[in-house]
């Protein structure tokens, strides 16, 4: 394998533990709510709402605003339709306050010694910047769907990483815990690394970890990925 120059990371689920972070905040703020069901329902609205942008039903829309569309639909279902606007705004920004998985900061720090590391997320730039400050994520560059006005798996996102850094697509490695994300990146000529996150949807709902030989690498964690890449 030719070592990649750029490592581009999916964020939600791969870098940060969205489920447990949201459950913790919702449980603290609204103990009467089933926080696990709330977190899962919020995330479940992610792709359908994004599809409204892809289909042209909605114009280009930041993920913060898509999260708010989903939230406004969820609140009455969970008995929180009465919340004042200030509380809705604060709750919607929980996505800015997600915690990283325990291996992430050490792993990224090691990977930076031999590679440029950047995000490649459907999250908007403000969200990703606040998240990086909250979780201590040592990105060399934050890249967002906002930079390309396209959401993954649009080829403009994966090829956009190569364009930003002035390298060939094959010199970029996409790192994710979602096989569909990796497959789309490979279709654009990127190398791919799968990282196991069996508890993305909660410890009581383990995710099947699938080995796919099409991926360049399969890592148990970011620290393991650093070892595989010689960092």
Buried (B, 14 or more C-beta within 10 A) or exposed (E): EEEBBBBBBBBBBBBBBBBBBBBBBBBEBBEEBBBBBBBBBBBEBBEEBBEBBEEEEBEEBBBBBBBBBBBEEBBEEBEBEEBEEEBBEBBBBBBBBBBBBEBBBBBBBBBBEBBBBBBBBBBBBBBBBBBBEBBEBBBBBBBBBBBBEBBBBBBBBBBBBBEBBEBEBBBBBBBBBBBEBBBBBBEBBBBBBBBBBEBBBBEEEEBEEEEEEEBBBBBBBBBBBBBBBEB
